[in-house]
Amino acid sequence: MHFTVIGVWLADKPAVAGVVAGDHEIYGGDEHVFADGLWSTVVEAADIREAEHLATTAILENSL
């Protein structure tokens, strides 16, 4: 199943803010409140826990 994972950067680490079932485009977000940055990605996973893990791993690997 596809999950859209939405998050913010906190202390140079990706923190998950939410997970939505399905493949969704994400717009907006308050970059003034989250000055370290916002991120989102779509992953294929068996459940929400796996989606969170896969997303944070992918975000870390792609931000280096």
C-alpha positions, 0 to 999 in steps of 0.5 A, spaced: 500 500 500 502 507 498 502 512 504 504 519 503 508 521 509 509 528 511 514 531 516 519 537 518 526 537 520 528 538 527 535 538 530 537 535 523 533 529 523 526 528 519 520 528 524 514 525 522 508 529 522 503 525 519 501 519 515 496 519 510 494 512 506 495 513 498 499 517 494 498 525 495 501 531 492 502 536 498 502 543 498 504 549 503 506 548 510 509 554 514 516 555 513 516 560 518 514 556 524 518 550 521 525 554 519 529 547 519 524 545 513 518 541 511 518 534 507 514 529 504 514 523 500 510 517 498 513 510 500 510 503 499 509 499 505 505 494 509 503 499 515 504 506 518 510 504 522 513 501 516 511 507 512 514 512 517 521 508 517 522 507 510 520 515 509 525 517 514 530 513 511 529 515 504 529 522 506 536 522 510 539 518 504 537 523 499 539 529 503 546 528 504 
